[in-house]
């Protein structure tokens, strides 16, 4: 996609207007004018989603909750595995993005997929889930720890959580975790916070404390129009004990 086509999104990111109101109102204000272009631009910015979905095991006749599902693009990444699920719930708090998700569901003919407008910190699944995912949504949920706790409650014993998101390390990370330099730990939280994306050094430690870790990837990836700077992100898969 060209710079000209990206300009409306870049303008919204540089000059956001959604500074007041509830969390839901801020999401609506930020995404309403860019929802239709969301997938193409974020595909070049939100790395690791394909790796996460490929790493997760989706059992036959299982239940999947995608929390902060946005436009529902993760469902496309499942391919034929989606049809083997009994139910998939795409949960988000932003109506403009859910409108795109519902059109996607209708266009694909997914009879087992439903989009729900709800808060991931409070929504209760109608039945225990086999898999719960957060794809670049924890950094946009103010009470992200409550969202993780609710996901744990919604999972059946032995169920799996999968998360991919931006992050920076703690200044003194635990053994085995990557340590980021001073510039990364300063620049990326300040940069993303401008658009109400709040990077936390506590995501991975909290996930590792709440779940039995099965997969962890810590990587750097390019961000569109950021002059070669590479932003940290992680992929995590854990199992409920």
Buried (B, 14 or more C-beta within 10 A) or exposed (E): EEEEEBEBBBEBBEEBEBEEEEBBEBBBBBBBBBBEBBBEBBBBBBBBBEBBBEBBEBBEEBBBBBBBBBBBBBBBBBEEBBBEBEBBBBBBBBBBBBBBBBBBBEEBEBEBBBBBEBBBBEBEBEEBBBBBBBBBBBBBBEBBBBBBBBBBEBBBEEBBBBBBBBBBBBEEBEEEBBEBEEEBBEBBBEBBEEBBBBBBBEBBBBBBEBBEBBBBBBBEBBBBEEEEBBBBBBBBBBBBE
